[in-house]
Amino acid sequence: MHYNQGVLLLRRSLGVKIMEVVPAKIDDEASARRFIASCIKIVGLGYHPDTPFRDYVADDGSRCFSDAEARNFEEATQIAFRYCHPYSVALDAAQRLLGITDQQTA
């Protein structure tokens, strides 16, 4: 299980429907990168492309994603793999969130 409070807080504070936050169509590298960036925004730094979305849970043990949402995110992740390398995209996005520059990692 991967603990994540961010998804539930996002839902509660903004009344967000999670699937409305991600790109509607992934059909090129740019849209695949936007999708992965959306996953980082939604899940936070705990996001990993190999983690099934059904495994993200909040501190209270409740699931962060419904079965339908998890299925949609997992299908979209597989599509994103066709157009980009999600691991490097996720790492770049996480480094930006943490304020780490290329010079600091060299």
N, C-alpha and C positions, 0 to 999 in steps of 0.2 A: 504494500500500500504506500502511496505517495501522498503525504499530507499537504494540503493546500487550502488555506483560508481565503485566499484572494478571489477565487471564483465565486464563492458564496457571498463575500462582501460586495463584489461587483454586482451580482444579481440583486442583492438587498438594497444597496445604496442607490443604484441607478434604475432598478427595475428592468435590467437588460435581459433581452432574449439572446443568449449566447451565440446562436447561429447567425444573428444579424450583425455581429461584430467581425466576422470573417469574410474574405472575398467570396462573392457568389460563384465565381467560375475560376478554375485554375487551368490555364491553357498555354502558359508560357513561363519563362524563368521569373519574370517580374511578379506575376500573380502568385507563383509558388513561394517566392521570397516574402511577399506580403502576408500570405497565409501563415507561414512559419513565424513571422514577426507578430501576427495576431495571437498565435498560440502562446508566445512569450508574454504578451500583454495580459492575456486571460489567465494563464496558469502561473506565470511568474518565473523566477529563476529556477524553479524545480522542474520546468518543462524539459522533457527529453523525447525525441522523435520515436524512440522504441517503447516508451511507456504507454500501455493501453489507457485510453481516457477513462475507462470504467474503474481504473485503479486509483485515480485521484480522489482523495477523501479529505474532509475537513477535520478539524480538531475533535469534533464531537462524533466522528466516525461516519457521518452521512456522506453519501457520494456527491461529488461536485457536478457530475454530468449524468443526465438520464441515459437510458439504453440507446435511445434514438440519437441523442447528441453525441455520445461516445462513438457510435457506429459512423455517423457523418464525419466526425473529426478523423477517425482512423482511415476511412476511405479517402478523405481529402489529403491526409498525410501520404498515403501510398501514391496518389496522383502527383503530389509535390516532389516525390522522389524521382519521378520521370524527368523533371525539368531542372532540378537543382540538387545540391548536396545539403539536406536539411541540418546535418550536424554542424557544418561550418556556418550556415546562416544563423542557427540558434546560438552558437558560440559568439559570433559577431554581435548579435543583438544583446546577449547577456553582458558582454564586455562594454557595450555602449551604455547599458543601464547602470553598470557599476563604475563608469567613468574611466575605464581602462583603455589606453591608446595603444596603437601598434608599437610605438616606441617603447612602451613599458613592458611589452611581451617579447621584444626582440632580445 
